[in-house]
Amino acid sequence: MSRFVHSEKSRVAAISMIASASMAAAKFVVGISIGSIALISEALHSSVDLAATIVTWMVVQVSDKPADEEHHYGHGKMESLSALGVIAMLYVLAGGILVASYGRLRDGAPPPTLSVIPFAVLLIDIAVNLWRALALQRTARATKSQALAADALHFASDVLGSIAVIAGLALSALGYRWGDAAAAIGVAVVISALGLRLARSTVETLLDRAPDGVAEKATAALKAVPGIVDVERLRARMVGPTHFIDATVQVPRTFPIDRVEAIKRQAQDAVTAALGDADLTFTPVPIARDNESVRERIMVIARNSGLAVHHVTVHDLGGKLTVSIDLEVDGEMALDAAHDIAHAFEHDIREEFGDDVEVDTHIEPLEPELPVGTDAAPDRVETIRSALAGFAADGAIHDIHNVRVRDTDAGEIVNFHCRAAPSMSVIKVHENVDEIERALRRAFPTVKRVISHAEPPKA
């Protein structure tokens, strides 16, 4: 929660306290002076509002605190608990007003002494409460604060209650002795009705009811993220102003872990954009897509087994699948252990494609990590460069450049760039470059490895 949101909630709550205290005092003094139970009831209602506003102001100081070791979902539900307390006070007040009003009706109490003052006070109270209710409702929506929403409902009920009191006083002025007590009963009914409405939303939040429309918005936002195949399961709940979303989503099993992590970050941004304040728990479920190639499926099997494979060749011979794979293992590993690994890998492939698939696995030593090297002397680099240029002369490969030679304990490592016709196929380029690399290693036995990079001519 930002500092701005916190200060805005506190400011609005503080203004409400001052307004509640002023209007409650004015209505109570006038109500006592003219003997109006309806006006006194409305003053007591405003007093409860004052107490509620003080509680609200105290609660928002706590509810906006971030999550800690004891409250992993933050402190937002403090607002819901405070709303329940305010609801309880409202119903106690409504019950007391009903009892007092019934007593007046039964005993035939005299009507209040009327003047322009109570009507003026009530009209001012209506104007003030309308302004406060609208201001609080705007802030409650902007900050998703249940405590401020409860306060807004109190002031809205004050408006309706004041209108009822005006009607009761008017009836009393017209000679209906029961008008004042009837107006007090109307105030109690208004308090009860609005309290019931607030209780429903507050209890739903405490019971973790999914907010209306939130699950649909979050699901649509997740499905729009590139890489998410589908949303398998989604749960939503509110804690204060924060939407907590638990989502189980399907992602292609061919994606590497870093790609899935990037999707997770994009999903969080998408849900936040759709809902505002959101906390997403993202559980990816890898699935096989219908358009997976045979090679991709084999690479998934190898990755899940922690195996290094390359040169995966697949042929379809009239309904029979043949697969050839280069499997890299530790060069110091015994043959029987390496064969067991290859056999298990082949078994997993047959589990995936059927027992009739033909699998041949070529076992070769895993390329070791080369030791740290140093740059070779300039004259040695020039010698290698000249040799490469000579091997490439009159061939499809030309413009040997960016030649680097490094000396390591394992031997010399040579890197170079070269150019070929832009229309030449990758296969042809690879064959021509391989020929140059083999020629270089024959001419210089100390060269351990040659790494080339072919590129089209400069534009």
Stockholm file with secondary structure:
# STOCKHOLM 1.0

chainA/1-459         MSRFVHSEKSRVAAISMIASASMAAAKFVVGISIGSIALISEALHSSVDLAATIVTWMVVQVSDKPADEEHHYGHGKMESLSALGVIAMLYVLAGGILVASYGRLRDGAPPPTLSVIPFAVLLIDIAVNLWRALALQRTARATKSQALAADALHFASDVLGSIAVIAGLALSALGYRWGDAAAAIGVAVVISALGLRLARSTVETLLDRAPDGVAEKATAALKAVPGIVDVERLRARMVGPTHFIDATVQVPRTFPIDRVEAIKRQAQDAVTAALGDADLTFTPVPIARDNESVRERIMVIARNSGLAVHHVTVHDLGGKLTVSIDLEVDGEMALDAAHDIAHAFEHDIREEFGDDVEVDTHIEPLEPELPVGTDAAPDRVETIRSALAGFAADGAIHDIHNVRVRDTDAGEIVNFHCRAAPSMSVIKVHENVDEIERALRRAFPTVKRVISHAEPPKA
#=GR chainA/1-459 SS CCHHHHHHHHHHHHHHHHHHHHHHHHHHHHHHHHTCHHHHHHHHHHHHHHHHHHHHHHHHHHHTSCCCSSCTTCSTHHHHHHHHHHHHHHHHHHHHHHHHHHHHHHHTCCCCCCCHHHHHHHHHHHHHHHHHHHHHHHHHHHHTCHHHHHHHHHHHHHHHHHHHHHHHHHHHHTTCTTHHHHHHHHHHHHHHHHHHHHHHHHHHHHTTCCCTTHHHHHHHHHHTSTTCCEEEEEEEEEETTEEEEEEEEEEETTSCHHHHHHHHHHHHHHHHHHHSSEEEEEEEEEECCTTCCHHHHHHHHHHHHTCEEEEEEEEEETTEEEEEEEEEECTTSCHHHHHHHHHHHHHHHHHHHCTTCEEEEEEEECCCCCCCCEECCHHHHHHHHHHHHHHHTTSSCEEEEEEEEEEETTEEEEEEEEECCTTSCHHHHHHHHHHHHHHHHHHCTTEEEEEEEEECCCC
#=GC SS_cons         CCHHHHHHHHHHHHHHHHHHHHHHHHHHHHHHHHTCHHHHHHHHHHHHHHHHHHHHHHHHHHHTSCCCSSCTTCSTHHHHHHHHHHHHHHHHHHHHHHHHHHHHHHHTCCCCCCCHHHHHHHHHHHHHHHHHHHHHHHHHHHHTCHHHHHHHHHHHHHHHHHHHHHHHHHHHHTTCTTHHHHHHHHHHHHHHHHHHHHHHHHHHHHTTCCCTTHHHHHHHHHHTSTTCCEEEEEEEEEETTEEEEEEEEEEETTSCHHHHHHHHHHHHHHHHHHHSSEEEEEEEEEECCTTCCHHHHHHHHHHHHTCEEEEEEEEEETTEEEEEEEEEECTTSCHHHHHHHHHHHHHHHHHHHCTTCEEEEEEEECCCCCCCCEECCHHHHHHHHHHHHHHHTTSSCEEEEEEEEEEETTEEEEEEEEECCTTSCHHHHHHHHHHHHHHHHHHCTTEEEEEEEEECCCC
//
